[in-house]
Amino acid sequence: MYKHPLLDRDKMTAREALDILIEGNHRFITDREQDKDFKSLIQITKDKQHPFSSFLSCSDSRAPVELLFDQALGDVFSVRLAGNIASDKAIGSLEFGSKYLGSKLIVVMGHSSCGAVKAACDDFKDGHIGEIINLIKPSIRHEKTITDPAQRNSKNSDFVEKICALNVKYQIETIIRCSDIIDDMLQTKQIGIVGAVYDISNGKVDFLEDTFIG
């Protein structure tokens, strides 16, 4: 039966939190998820939450964080917005998860074939969706390897995947630049941060080690 990892989360390092997520995703893709006693977990977490990780991920229905990493109630503080964008409200939520709930690791996770990224690649405009697109566009400007304008759109899957990874990195930069709370906690090694990309075709999450701070 699943044992809620209340192993001293206050002493957990960002790297240890990352290792737990890597192991959980491996269980997910090998169909070896741990059994969980949700009834007991409801009682354990009813008065207090102490998630070990915080996520800024996409709203895509195919990318539910807790399932992808075989985690349970009280494990993940999840912020989900289309395009995993670091809006002011998203950053505020991550600040809360880190400073006041004790999360040890922030993960910014994009995913393959992201509709929001594709929309940004095509400069899509409709309603409030444009607000999301505007926060992804800097990643398109940062992409310099594909120079043919005819190839810089959502029809080019290679371009879309490049923008997905660049967007993850850009959102991490935005979080650190815009949040004194998170920047200070990173500087003092209280928390860590890392980027990741989820492949919706096989269930695997690849962590971007060059983004890890912790």
N, C-alpha and C positions, 0 to 999 in steps of 0.2 A: 504493500500500500504506500502511496505517495506520502512522504514526510515533508511537511512544510519547512523549507530551509530557514528556520529562525536561528541558524548558526549565526553567531554574533555579527549581525549586519553592520553594527557600528564599527567593527574592526575589519570588515571586508575591504579589499582594495579594488580599484577599478579593473585591474587585470583579472582578478578572481571573478568579478562579476561578468566580465567578457567571456572567460572560460566556461562559466555556467551556461551562458547563452549559446556558445559554440557547441557544447555537449547536448544541449536541448534541441538545437536544430538538427544535429546528427540523429538523435532519436526520432525526430519528426520524419526525416526523409527515409529512414530505415524502418519505419512503421513499428517503433518500439517505445511508444509513449508510456510514461509511468502512469499507473492507476492513481486516481486522486479521490480522496474522500471529501467532496465538496461540502457536505453537511457539517463535517468537523471544521473545515476551513472557514465556513461562515461564522462559526462560533469563535475561532481563533482571531479573526480579523474584525469582528463586529465593533470593537471599541477603539481600535487603532490600526493604522496602516503603516507599513515600513517597507515600501518597495525597494528592491536592491538595484533596479534599473529604471531609467526613464527613456521613453521613445518619442521621437518626432518622426512619424511615418505617414504614408499616404492613406487616404480614405478608401482606397480600392477594396472592394468586397472580397477579393481573392488573397488579401494580405493581412489577415488578423494576427497581430503580433503574438498574443499569448499562445495561440495554436502553433505558430511557426517555430516557437522556441520551447514548446512543451512546458509552459509555466502555468501557474494557477492563480487563484484569488490572492491578492496582496503582493504579488511578485513584481508586477510591471505597472508603472505610472505611464499611461499611454495618451499621447497627444496625436490626433490624426487629422490631417488636412490634405486635400487634394494637392499633389505635387510636393508633399512633405516640406511646405514652405515655412520659413521662420518669420511669421508675422509677429507683431508686437504681442498679441494675445498668446500665441504659441510660446514665445520666449518667456512671458510671464508665468505660464503654466510650468515650464521647465525649471524656472527659478524656484517656484514653490516646491516642486518635486525634489529638487536638490537640497535647498536650504532648510526647508521645514519638514520634509518627510524622510530625509536621510538617504535618498537614492545615491548610489556610488558611481553610476555610469550613465551618461547620456548617449543614446544611439540615434543618429539621423539616418533613416533608412529609405532609400528609393527602391524602385522595382522595375523590372523589364516591361516593355510595352505600356508604359505609363501614359494614360490618356491626357493628363495635364501637361506632361512634357511634350507629347505630340502636338497638343494644341499650341503650346509656346513655339514649337518649331514652325508651325504654320501661321503664326501671328493671329490666332483666332480671337475674335471679338464678339462677345454676346453677354449682356447683363453684367453681373458681378464677377463672372469668370475672368474678365480682364484684369481684375485685381490680383488674381492668382498668377496669371500669365506674366504680369509685370515683375513679379518676384522671382520668376524663372529666367526671364530674358537675359540677365547678366551672364548666365552660364552659356548662352548661345553666342554672345560676344566673345567669350573666353575661348571658344572652340576655334582653333586656327588650322587644324590639319586638313579639313575638307573645305576647299576654296571655291569649288564650282557652285554658284548659286542654285543651279538646277538640282543639286544633290543635298542642299541644306534644308530639308523638309521631312515631314513624317513618313514619306514613302521610302526614305532611305533608313533602313533599320539600324545600320551601323552608326549613322549620325544620331539617331534617337538614343541609342545606348551610350554614346559618348556624352551626350547632353545630360542623360540621367546621372552618370557618375560625377560630371562636373557640377551638376545642380546640388548633389549631396555635399560636395566640398564647399560650394558657395554658401549653402545654408549653415554649415558649421562655422564658416568665417563670419557670417552675419550674426549668429548667436553670440560668438565671443566678442565681436566688435560692439554689439548693441547692449550687452548685459555686463555691467560691472560686477554683479553678484556672481555670475557663472565664471567670468574671467578671474576674479579673485579666488574662487574655490579651486579653479584649475591651477593657478599659480602656487597655491599653498598645498596642492596635492590632496585636497579633500575629496575631489571627484575626478573622473576622467571623461573623455568624449571620444567618439569614434564614428566613422561613417560605414555604411553597409549598403549593399544592393541585393535584393531578393529576386531570384529567377522564378517567375511564375510557371515556367514550363517543367521544372523538376523539383521545386520546393527548397532548393539550396540557397542559403544566404552567404554571400561573400563579404567578409569584413575588409575594409580598405585600410590596411595596416599603416600606410603612409599618412593617414589622418589621425591616428591614435595619439592622444595626449593623456597621460595619466601616470 
